[in-house]
Amino acid sequence: MEGVDPELLGELFRDELDGHVCEVALAIGYPDTEKDWNYGLPKARLAKEDVIAIV
């Protein structure tokens, strides 16, 4: 997941982390199907060859 600031998470959840360091973040929740214009549209993926370059 992009945009995760481990230092900020460490500050916000200091008590819950009990000295541990946040290495992974997982977003969970439910979609808002009425407001999400992208909900239900087919997923678009680039071809593997267009994403991975072997040099």
HTML snippet that shows the backbone in 3Dmol.js (N, CA, C, O; Angstrom):
<script src="https://3Dmol.org/build/3Dmol-min.js"></script>
<div id="view" style="width:600px;height:400px;position:relative"></div>
<script>
const pdb = `
ATOM      1  N   MET A   1       0.854  -1.164   0.000  1.00  0.00           N
ATOM      2  CA  MET A   1       0.000   0.000   0.000  1.00  0.00           C
ATOM      3  C   MET A   1       0.902   1.231   0.000  1.00  0.00           C
ATOM      4  O   MET A   1       1.835   1.320   0.799  1.00  0.00           O
ATOM      5  N   GLU A   2       0.633   2.154  -0.871  1.00  0.00           N
ATOM      6  CA  GLU A   2       1.438   3.366  -0.954  1.00  0.00           C
ATOM      7  C   GLU A   2       1.035   4.374   0.103  1.00  0.00           C
ATOM      8  O   GLU A   2      -0.086   4.352   0.611  1.00  0.00           O
ATOM      9  N   GLY A   3       1.966   5.259   0.427  1.00  0.00           N
ATOM     10  CA  GLY A   3       1.660   6.375   1.299  1.00  0.00           C
ATOM     11  C   GLY A   3       1.671   6.060   2.776  1.00  0.00           C
ATOM     12  O   GLY A   3       1.168   6.853   3.573  1.00  0.00           O
ATOM     13  N   VAL A   4       2.230   4.926   3.170  1.00  0.00           N
ATOM     14  CA  VAL A   4       2.275   4.575   4.582  1.00  0.00           C
ATOM     15  C   VAL A   4       3.494   5.241   5.218  1.00  0.00           C
ATOM     16  O   VAL A   4       4.614   5.085   4.732  1.00  0.00           O
ATOM     17  N   ASP A   5       3.281   5.967   6.280  1.00  0.00           N
ATOM     18  CA  ASP A   5       4.359   6.635   7.004  1.00  0.00           C
ATOM     19  C   ASP A   5       4.599   5.867   8.309  1.00  0.00           C
ATOM     20  O   ASP A   5       3.876   6.074   9.284  1.00  0.00           O
ATOM     21  N   PRO A   6       5.617   4.972   8.342  1.00  0.00           N
ATOM     22  CA  PRO A   6       5.818   4.146   9.530  1.00  0.00           C
ATOM     23  C   PRO A   6       6.122   4.966  10.786  1.00  0.00           C
ATOM     24  O   PRO A   6       5.740   4.565  11.886  1.00  0.00           O
ATOM     25  N   GLU A   7       6.797   6.100  10.644  1.00  0.00           N
ATOM     26  CA  GLU A   7       7.086   6.932  11.812  1.00  0.00           C
ATOM     27  C   GLU A   7       5.799   7.521  12.396  1.00  0.00           C
ATOM     28  O   GLU A   7       5.612   7.527  13.612  1.00  0.00           O
ATOM     29  N   LEU A   8       4.918   8.013  11.529  1.00  0.00           N
ATOM     30  CA  LEU A   8       3.639   8.561  11.984  1.00  0.00           C
ATOM     31  C   LEU A   8       2.784   7.467  12.622  1.00  0.00           C
ATOM     32  O   LEU A   8       2.165   7.694  13.661  1.00  0.00           O
ATOM     33  N   LEU A   9       2.745   6.290  12.012  1.00  0.00           N
ATOM     34  CA  LEU A   9       1.995   5.190  12.601  1.00  0.00           C
ATOM     35  C   LEU A   9       2.548   4.825  13.973  1.00  0.00           C
ATOM     36  O   LEU A   9       1.795   4.531  14.901  1.00  0.00           O
ATOM     37  N   GLY A  10       3.874   4.848  14.090  1.00  0.00           N
ATOM     38  CA  GLY A  10       4.499   4.562  15.369  1.00  0.00           C
ATOM     39  C   GLY A  10       4.093   5.556  16.441  1.00  0.00           C
ATOM     40  O   GLY A  10       3.889   5.187  17.598  1.00  0.00           O
ATOM     41  N   GLU A  11       3.978   6.820  16.050  1.00  0.00           N
ATOM     42  CA  GLU A  11       3.549   7.849  17.004  1.00  0.00           C
ATOM     43  C   GLU A  11       2.076   7.685  17.374  1.00  0.00           C
ATOM     44  O   GLU A  11       1.711   7.749  18.548  1.00  0.00           O
ATOM     45  N   LEU A  12       1.236   7.472  16.361  1.00  0.00           N
ATOM     46  CA  LEU A  12      -0.202   7.392  16.598  1.00  0.00           C
ATOM     47  C   LEU A  12      -0.590   6.160  17.418  1.00  0.00           C
ATOM     48  O   LEU A  12      -1.511   6.217  18.232  1.00  0.00           O
ATOM     49  N   PHE A  13       0.115   5.047  17.200  1.00  0.00           N
ATOM     50  CA  PHE A  13      -0.244   3.788  17.852  1.00  0.00           C
ATOM     51  C   PHE A  13       0.839   3.323  18.822  1.00  0.00           C
ATOM     52  O   PHE A  13       1.053   2.124  18.998  1.00  0.00           O
ATOM     53  N   ARG A  14       1.513   4.276  19.445  1.00  0.00           N
ATOM     54  CA  ARG A  14       2.616   3.971  20.363  1.00  0.00           C
ATOM     55  C   ARG A  14       2.189   2.972  21.440  1.00  0.00           C
ATOM     56  O   ARG A  14       2.890   1.990  21.687  1.00  0.00           O
ATOM     57  N   ASP A  15       1.049   3.218  22.079  1.00  0.00           N
ATOM     58  CA  ASP A  15       0.604   2.339  23.167  1.00  0.00           C
ATOM     59  C   ASP A  15       0.281   0.933  22.659  1.00  0.00           C
ATOM     60  O   ASP A  15       0.643  -0.064  23.284  1.00  0.00           O
ATOM     61  N   GLU A  16      -0.404   0.871  21.519  1.00  0.00           N
ATOM     62  CA  GLU A  16      -0.791  -0.432  20.979  1.00  0.00           C
ATOM     63  C   GLU A  16       0.417  -1.229  20.484  1.00  0.00           C
ATOM     64  O   GLU A  16       0.436  -2.455  20.594  1.00  0.00           O
ATOM     65  N   LEU A  17       1.421  -0.542  19.940  1.00  0.00           N
ATOM     66  CA  LEU A  17       2.595  -1.221  19.387  1.00  0.00           C
ATOM     67  C   LEU A  17       3.541  -1.701  20.482  1.00  0.00           C
ATOM     68  O   LEU A  17       4.330  -2.618  20.252  1.00  0.00           O
ATOM     69  N   ASP A  18       3.477  -1.103  21.663  1.00  0.00           N
ATOM     70  CA  ASP A  18       4.252  -1.540  22.820  1.00  0.00           C
ATOM     71  C   ASP A  18       5.742  -1.725  22.482  1.00  0.00           C
ATOM     72  O   ASP A  18       6.354  -2.727  22.851  1.00  0.00           O
ATOM     73  N   GLY A  19       6.307  -0.744  21.778  1.00  0.00           N
ATOM     74  CA  GLY A  19       7.727  -0.789  21.458  1.00  0.00           C
ATOM     75  C   GLY A  19       8.050  -1.450  20.125  1.00  0.00           C
ATOM     76  O   GLY A  19       9.188  -1.376  19.661  1.00  0.00           O
ATOM     77  N   HIS A  20       7.075  -2.091  19.508  1.00  0.00           N
ATOM     78  CA  HIS A  20       7.302  -2.730  18.203  1.00  0.00           C
ATOM     79  C   HIS A  20       7.275  -1.679  17.098  1.00  0.00           C
ATOM     80  O   HIS A  20       6.771  -0.573  17.294  1.00  0.00           O
ATOM     81  N   VAL A  21       7.816  -2.030  15.945  1.00  0.00           N
ATOM     82  CA  VAL A  21       7.857  -1.125  14.796  1.00  0.00           C
ATOM     83  C   VAL A  21       6.880  -1.641  13.744  1.00  0.00           C
ATOM     84  O   VAL A  21       6.856  -2.832  13.435  1.00  0.00           O
ATOM     85  N   CYS A  22       6.083  -0.736  13.203  1.00  0.00           N
ATOM     86  CA  CYS A  22       5.138  -1.102  12.143  1.00  0.00           C
ATOM     87  C   CYS A  22       5.898  -1.302  10.837  1.00  0.00           C
ATOM     88  O   CYS A  22       6.532  -0.372  10.336  1.00  0.00           O
ATOM     89  N   GLU A  23       5.837  -2.509  10.286  1.00  0.00           N
ATOM     90  CA  GLU A  23       6.499  -2.826   9.012  1.00  0.00           C
ATOM     91  C   GLU A  23       5.486  -2.999   7.884  1.00  0.00           C
ATOM     92  O   GLU A  23       5.824  -2.831   6.712  1.00  0.00           O
ATOM     93  N   VAL A  24       4.260  -3.332   8.232  1.00  0.00           N
ATOM     94  CA  VAL A  24       3.243  -3.655   7.236  1.00  0.00           C
ATOM     95  C   VAL A  24       1.944  -2.950   7.608  1.00  0.00           C
ATOM     96  O   VAL A  24       1.591  -2.863   8.785  1.00  0.00           O
ATOM     97  N   ALA A  25       1.234  -2.449   6.598  1.00  0.00           N
ATOM     98  CA  ALA A  25      -0.070  -1.842   6.832  1.00  0.00           C
ATOM     99  C   ALA A  25      -1.081  -2.522   5.909  1.00  0.00           C
ATOM    100  O   ALA A  25      -0.776  -2.826   4.756  1.00  0.00           O
ATOM    101  N   LEU A  26      -2.265  -2.753   6.421  1.00  0.00           N
ATOM    102  CA  LEU A  26      -3.315  -3.407   5.660  1.00  0.00           C
ATOM    103  C   LEU A  26      -4.583  -2.567   5.765  1.00  0.00           C
ATOM    104  O   LEU A  26      -5.067  -2.286   6.862  1.00  0.00           O
ATOM    105  N   ALA A  27      -5.110  -2.172   4.621  1.00  0.00           N
ATOM    106  CA  ALA A  27      -6.355  -1.415   4.607  1.00  0.00           C
ATOM    107  C   ALA A  27      -7.519  -2.390   4.507  1.00  0.00           C
ATOM    108  O   ALA A  27      -7.567  -3.227   3.605  1.00  0.00           O
ATOM    109  N   ILE A  28      -8.459  -2.273   5.447  1.00  0.00           N
ATOM    110  CA  ILE A  28      -9.643  -3.124   5.404  1.00  0.00           C
ATOM    111  C   ILE A  28     -10.870  -2.242   5.531  1.00  0.00           C
ATOM    112  O   ILE A  28     -10.813  -1.155   6.105  1.00  0.00           O
ATOM    113  N   GLY A  29     -11.952  -2.708   5.003  1.00  0.00           N
ATOM    114  CA  GLY A  29     -13.180  -1.939   5.088  1.00  0.00           C
ATOM    115  C   GLY A  29     -14.175  -2.417   4.050  1.00  0.00           C
ATOM    116  O   GLY A  29     -13.993  -3.467   3.434  1.00  0.00           O
ATOM    117  N   TYR A  30     -15.212  -1.648   3.864  1.00  0.00           N
ATOM    118  CA  TYR A  30     -16.262  -1.982   2.923  1.00  0.00           C
ATOM    119  C   TYR A  30     -16.338  -0.886   1.862  1.00  0.00           C
ATOM    120  O   TYR A  30     -16.145   0.290   2.170  1.00  0.00           O
ATOM    121  N   PRO A  31     -16.621  -1.269   0.602  1.00  0.00           N
ATOM    122  CA  PRO A  31     -16.741  -0.248  -0.443  1.00  0.00           C
ATOM    123  C   PRO A  31     -18.026   0.559  -0.285  1.00  0.00           C
ATOM    124  O   PRO A  31     -19.049   0.044   0.165  1.00  0.00           O
ATOM    125  N   ASP A  32     -17.953   1.807  -0.656  1.00  0.00           N
ATOM    126  CA  ASP A  32     -19.155   2.641  -0.700  1.00  0.00           C
ATOM    127  C   ASP A  32     -19.654   2.588  -2.138  1.00  0.00           C
ATOM    128  O   ASP A  32     -19.288   3.423  -2.965  1.00  0.00           O
ATOM    129  N   THR A  33     -20.480   1.615  -2.422  1.00  0.00           N
ATOM    130  CA  THR A  33     -20.897   1.351  -3.800  1.00  0.00           C
ATOM    131  C   THR A  33     -21.662   2.498  -4.433  1.00  0.00           C
ATOM    132  O   THR A  33     -21.696   2.610  -5.659  1.00  0.00           O
ATOM    133  N   GLU A  34     -22.277   3.353  -3.625  1.00  0.00           N
ATOM    134  CA  GLU A  34     -23.040   4.463  -4.183  1.00  0.00           C
ATOM    135  C   GLU A  34     -22.150   5.631  -4.598  1.00  0.00           C
ATOM    136  O   GLU A  34     -22.491   6.368  -5.524  1.00  0.00           O
ATOM    137  N   LYS A  35     -21.013   5.809  -3.923  1.00  0.00           N
ATOM    138  CA  LYS A  35     -20.147   6.949  -4.211  1.00  0.00           C
ATOM    139  C   LYS A  35     -18.898   6.591  -5.016  1.00  0.00           C
ATOM    140  O   LYS A  35     -18.230   7.478  -5.547  1.00  0.00           O
ATOM    141  N   ASP A  36     -18.576   5.296  -5.111  1.00  0.00           N
ATOM    142  CA  ASP A  36     -17.365   4.874  -5.813  1.00  0.00           C
ATOM    143  C   ASP A  36     -17.673   4.669  -7.290  1.00  0.00           C
ATOM    144  O   ASP A  36     -18.294   3.676  -7.668  1.00  0.00           O
ATOM    145  N   TRP A  37     -17.241   5.603  -8.117  1.00  0.00           N
ATOM    146  CA  TRP A  37     -17.525   5.524  -9.551  1.00  0.00           C
ATOM    147  C   TRP A  37     -16.815   4.332 -10.192  1.00  0.00           C
ATOM    148  O   TRP A  37     -17.210   3.887 -11.269  1.00  0.00           O
ATOM    149  N   ASN A  38     -15.780   3.816  -9.548  1.00  0.00           N
ATOM    150  CA  ASN A  38     -14.989   2.720 -10.097  1.00  0.00           C
ATOM    151  C   ASN A  38     -15.544   1.351  -9.698  1.00  0.00           C
ATOM    152  O   ASN A  38     -15.129   0.331 -10.248  1.00  0.00           O
ATOM    153  N   TYR A  39     -16.473   1.324  -8.751  1.00  0.00           N
ATOM    154  CA  TYR A  39     -17.006   0.053  -8.258  1.00  0.00           C
ATOM    155  C   TYR A  39     -17.763  -0.673  -9.367  1.00  0.00           C
ATOM    156  O   TYR A  39     -18.633  -0.097 -10.020  1.00  0.00           O
ATOM    157  N   GLY A  40     -17.424  -1.928  -9.568  1.00  0.00           N
ATOM    158  CA  GLY A  40     -18.138  -2.745 -10.545  1.00  0.00           C
ATOM    159  C   GLY A  40     -17.573  -2.694 -11.946  1.00  0.00           C
ATOM    160  O   GLY A  40     -17.959  -3.496 -12.796  1.00  0.00           O
ATOM    161  N   LEU A  41     -16.654  -1.756 -12.207  1.00  0.00           N
ATOM    162  CA  LEU A  41     -16.041  -1.708 -13.530  1.00  0.00           C
ATOM    163  C   LEU A  41     -15.006  -2.820 -13.651  1.00  0.00           C
ATOM    164  O   LEU A  41     -14.405  -3.216 -12.653  1.00  0.00           O
ATOM    165  N   PRO A  42     -14.791  -3.327 -14.864  1.00  0.00           N
ATOM    166  CA  PRO A  42     -13.772  -4.370 -15.021  1.00  0.00           C
ATOM    167  C   PRO A  42     -12.386  -3.817 -14.688  1.00  0.00           C
ATOM    168  O   PRO A  42     -12.090  -2.651 -14.950  1.00  0.00           O
ATOM    169  N   LYS A  43     -11.554  -4.662 -14.114  1.00  0.00           N
ATOM    170  CA  LYS A  43     -10.196  -4.259 -13.755  1.00  0.00           C
ATOM    171  C   LYS A  43      -9.344  -4.201 -15.011  1.00  0.00           C
ATOM    172  O   LYS A  43      -9.505  -5.018 -15.917  1.00  0.00           O
ATOM    173  N   ALA A  44      -8.449  -3.248 -15.062  1.00  0.00           N
ATOM    174  CA  ALA A  44      -7.533  -3.120 -16.191  1.00  0.00           C
ATOM    175  C   ALA A  44      -6.119  -3.370 -15.689  1.00  0.00           C
ATOM    176  O   ALA A  44      -5.674  -2.719 -14.744  1.00  0.00           O
ATOM    177  N   ARG A  45      -5.427  -4.282 -16.292  1.00  0.00           N
ATOM    178  CA  ARG A  45      -4.058  -4.594 -15.921  1.00  0.00           C
ATOM    179  C   ARG A  45      -3.175  -4.501 -17.155  1.00  0.00           C
ATOM    180  O   ARG A  45      -3.572  -4.907 -18.248  1.00  0.00           O
ATOM    181  N   LEU A  46      -1.976  -3.963 -16.971  1.00  0.00           N
ATOM    182  CA  LEU A  46      -1.000  -3.952 -18.050  1.00  0.00           C
ATOM    183  C   LEU A  46      -0.424  -5.346 -18.209  1.00  0.00           C
ATOM    184  O   LEU A  46      -0.400  -6.133 -17.263  1.00  0.00           O
ATOM    185  N   ALA A  47       0.032  -5.638 -19.396  1.00  0.00           N
ATOM    186  CA  ALA A  47       0.671  -6.930 -19.635  1.00  0.00           C
ATOM    187  C   ALA A  47       1.964  -7.009 -18.819  1.00  0.00           C
ATOM    188  O   ALA A  47       2.655  -6.007 -18.636  1.00  0.00           O
ATOM    189  N   LYS A  48       2.279  -8.208 -18.333  1.00  0.00           N
ATOM    190  CA  LYS A  48       3.475  -8.413 -17.525  1.00  0.00           C
ATOM    191  C   LYS A  48       4.718  -7.892 -18.264  1.00  0.00           C
ATOM    192  O   LYS A  48       5.608  -7.305 -17.649  1.00  0.00           O
ATOM    193  N   GLU A  49       4.770  -8.103 -19.543  1.00  0.00           N
ATOM    194  CA  GLU A  49       5.916  -7.665 -20.335  1.00  0.00           C
ATOM    195  C   GLU A  49       6.060  -6.133 -20.356  1.00  0.00           C
ATOM    196  O   GLU A  49       7.164  -5.618 -20.534  1.00  0.00           O
ATOM    197  N   ASP A  50       4.956  -5.414 -20.176  1.00  0.00           N
ATOM    198  CA  ASP A  50       4.991  -3.960 -20.163  1.00  0.00           C
ATOM    199  C   ASP A  50       5.398  -3.404 -18.794  1.00  0.00           C
ATOM    200  O   ASP A  50       5.761  -2.233 -18.677  1.00  0.00           O
ATOM    201  N   VAL A  51       5.335  -4.240 -17.773  1.00  0.00           N
ATOM    202  CA  VAL A  51       5.615  -3.784 -16.413  1.00  0.00           C
ATOM    203  C   VAL A  51       7.016  -4.213 -15.948  1.00  0.00           C
ATOM    204  O   VAL A  51       7.730  -3.439 -15.311  1.00  0.00           O
ATOM    205  N   ILE A  52       7.398  -5.452 -16.274  1.00  0.00           N
ATOM    206  CA  ILE A  52       8.667  -6.003 -15.815  1.00  0.00           C
ATOM    207  C   ILE A  52       9.689  -5.936 -16.939  1.00  0.00           C
ATOM    208  O   ILE A  52       9.474  -6.441 -18.040  1.00  0.00           O
ATOM    209  N   ALA A  53      10.810  -5.294 -16.622  1.00  0.00           N
ATOM    210  CA  ALA A  53      11.887  -5.187 -17.619  1.00  0.00           C
ATOM    211  C   ALA A  53      13.071  -6.014 -17.162  1.00  0.00           C
ATOM    212  O   ALA A  53      13.590  -5.802 -16.066  1.00  0.00           O
ATOM    213  N   ILE A  54      13.501  -6.947 -17.983  1.00  0.00           N
ATOM    214  CA  ILE A  54      14.678  -7.767 -17.686  1.00  0.00           C
ATOM    215  C   ILE A  54      15.855  -7.154 -18.429  1.00  0.00           C
ATOM    216  O   ILE A  54      15.859  -7.060 -19.656  1.00  0.00           O
ATOM    217  N   VAL A  55      16.834  -6.748 -17.670  1.00  0.00           N
ATOM    218  CA  VAL A  55      17.975  -6.055 -18.288  1.00  0.00           C
ATOM    219  C   VAL A  55      19.224  -6.879 -18.185  1.00  0.00           C
ATOM    220  O   VAL A  55      20.283  -6.456 -18.650  1.00  0.00           O
TER     221      VAL A  55
END
`;
const viewer = $3Dmol.createViewer("view");
viewer.addModel(pdb, "pdb");
viewer.setStyle({}, {cartoon: {color: "spectrum"}});
viewer.zoomTo();
viewer.render();
</script>
